[in-house]
Amino acid sequence: MQEVISAIRKAKSAIILTHMDPDGDAIGSMIAVHLALKEMGKRTSMYCKDPVPEMYNFLPESGKVKDSLNGGKYDIAIAVDCGDSKRVEGGIDLKGLAGTVINIDHHPDNTKFGDINLIEKISSVSEILFKLFKKMRLKMSQDIAVCLYAGIMTDTGNFRYDYTTPETLLIAASLAKAGAEISRIAMAVYETKTLSSVRILGAAMYRLETSQSGHVAWTVLPKQLMDSLGAKSEDLTGLVDQIRTIKGVEVAILFREEDDGIKVNFRSKFKANVSDIAKALGGGGHIRASGAIMQGTLEEVKEKVLAEVFKVIK
Ligand SMILES: [Mn+2]
């Protein structure tokens, strides 16, 4: 943490990056770092390969996140919520962007790709940042509090999942005191669904398949189906979690066909470690939530994935 702080203090300019297909912790923590550095008088840019999902547009300065790099050079590059530099984007050369690469993350399988690596296996990067900013004696503005609260709330599934510790709740309380409005943020994230997201949820559930025991459940979404319902990738947020809610389901899987391959998302309940399963398939993530991008037809990928899953649970 001390190394991160001195690198930030020395830098005049910074680029902050997060992973493709960003979630609330990715966007929230990226903007929080941007706001904090701006407060300190530094020049900053934010980069994410994919656009900010509409549901996070309420976050301050979310409109400043760019989906292309302008070829600029920075003193430091800060990657947040990326277990691997490949998660930022296949071809990006982080070391070519900045003199020092800082990697702030909470994924257990982080590859430590930074010059400085701040990795803690806690609820979210947003929770790590709260501690970092405290140590820096940074004033917690309302805008920063909103971003960090949104990040913690989303990565803990609204304070329900593993890693929701007493300390997580205390930090959330501090953020609420600093001006993060609990109901407004929850409403924006959980109760402002697009019509297309509800339609694709319906189609996905209608097409649900299960293993014989009912412990493994999956659904397959061909691109054509997504297109016919006007559903975008961000409309699938939370869908695989819905599959996991089914009684008896231990592993939930979502297959979706996208331009760059078949995206596979895993969730597990009590018994399986889906981080290991994803890793065996070239992906990564957490024990209870992970993913991989695979090449091949939907049918081929499905077979390969299920074979891997069935080694652990049938
Ligand atoms: Mn995260």
Residues whose N, C-alpha, C, O or C-beta is under 5 A from the ligand:
A	BS01	MN	D25 D81 S124 V125 D155
